[in-house]
Amino acid sequence: MTLDPRPGQILARGVCRHLAGHGFVTVEELVPAPGLRVDVMALGPKGDIWVIECKSGRADFVADRKWRQYLDWADRFFWAVDEAFPADLLPLDSGLIIADGHDAEILRIGPEQRLAGARRKVVLQCFARHAARRLQALRDPGVTRFGVSP
């Protein structure tokens, strides 16, 4: 059984594909801290950490009350939306990516606010553990974060 991807997941796919072309590696739906879940976290070839929030429509954006908390977990923050999204809703002091399920284009790069060393270490460890856990789940679906299921 294959589940149809949600609209935000379709945008995330295009974003991840685009960023791969710029030397970034990405993970989706990463939890940097309890109560937070970023749509895409990207690690650049020079160690840059970007958070990308994918918004499928106006209601999705308006309902998001946590996005400012994500700023503490990245060097740069971006919104990823499709070309029909009313981009004038998005804050100008953040990045903007237009995406679809196949690719994306960075229209605006938001300001850089470099993470402190201690926070960067936490984020990199979280990123690595998340990526490794996902890879392990693909190779052995019986392994979960709580151990091996019978």
N, C-alpha and C positions, 0 to 999 in steps of 0.2 A: 504494500500500500504506500503510495506516495502522496504526501500532503501538498496542496498548492501553496506556493510561497505567499506570504502576506505582502502588501504593497511596499512596506518599509524594507523587507528582505530583498525585494527586487531592486530597489534603489541601492541597498548595501552591496549587492553583487556587482552592479556597474561601478560603484565607487572603488571597491576592492580591485577590480580588474584594471581600472585606470591607474590607481596608485601603484600597482605592481609594475606598470610600465615606467614608473619613476623610481623604482628600486625600493619601494616600501613593502613590508610584510604586514598583514592585517589579521585581526581576529574580530569576530562578530559577537555581539551580546556578552561583552566582558563585564564582570562585576568588580569594580575597583574597591568598593567599600559596601558594607551592608546598606541596602535600600537604594543603591544606584546600579544602573545597568546601561552602559553605553552601547549604541548600535554598532559602531565600528571604532576600534582603536588601531592606529597605524604606527609602525615603527620605521623610521626612515633610515637610509644608508649612513647617515651621520649621527644617528641616535635621536633624531627628533621624534617626539611623541605627539601625535595628533589624535583628537577625538572628533568623530563625525556623527552627528545626530541626523537620522533620516526621517523626514516628515512627508507623509503621504497626502496631506491636505490641511486646510485651514483649521479644522476641528482638532486634528492631531497636534498641531503646533500650539493652539490655545490651551489645550488640556495639559501640556507639558509644564509642570511647575518645578521640575528638578534640574533643568538644563544648566542653570548658573552654577550648580554644585559641581558639574563636570569640568569647569574651568580650572579647578584645583588639581586636576589629574592629567593635564596636557600642557604642552608648550604652545599649541595652537588649537583653536576650536572652529569647527565648520558645521554648517547646515548643508544637508544634501536633500534636494527636492527635484521633482520633475519639472519640465518646462511649462506646465500649466499652473504651477503653484504661484500664488500672489507674493512674489519675492519682496515686495515693499513691506510686508509684515515682519520680515526678519531684521534683527538689529544690525546696523551698519558696522559695528565694531566686532564682527565675527566673519569668518570665511563663508563663502558660498560656492557650492558645487551643484551643477545641474547634472542629473543622472537618469539613466534608464537601466533596464536589466542587462545591457550589453557593454556600456561604457559610461563615461562621465567627462565633464569638463570643469576645471576649476575656474570660476569667474572672478572670485575675489579671495585674496589671502588675508585672513584676519591678523591682528597684531600678535606678535610673539611675546609670551610671558614665560620665560624659562623656569622649569621646575627647580626647586632647591634639591641639592644632592641627595638628601635622605628620602625625600618624596620620590625622586627619580628611581632610586634603588627599589623602593616598594612597588612602583608601577612596573618596572622591568621584570621583577620577580613574579608579579601577578600575571603579566603578559605571557611570560615563559611557561608558567604552570598551566595557564588556561590553554595555550597552544598545545602543550604536551598532552594534557588531559584529552583534548579533542582528537589528537592523532591516535592516542591509545584507544579511545572509544571506537574509532574507525577500524583499527586493527583487531580489537578484541571487544566486541559489544558487551560481553559479560562483566567487564571491569567498570565499576562506577567510582565516584569520588569517595564512596563509603566502603569500598572493598570489592570483592568478587561475589557476584550473585550466582546462586546455584543453577 
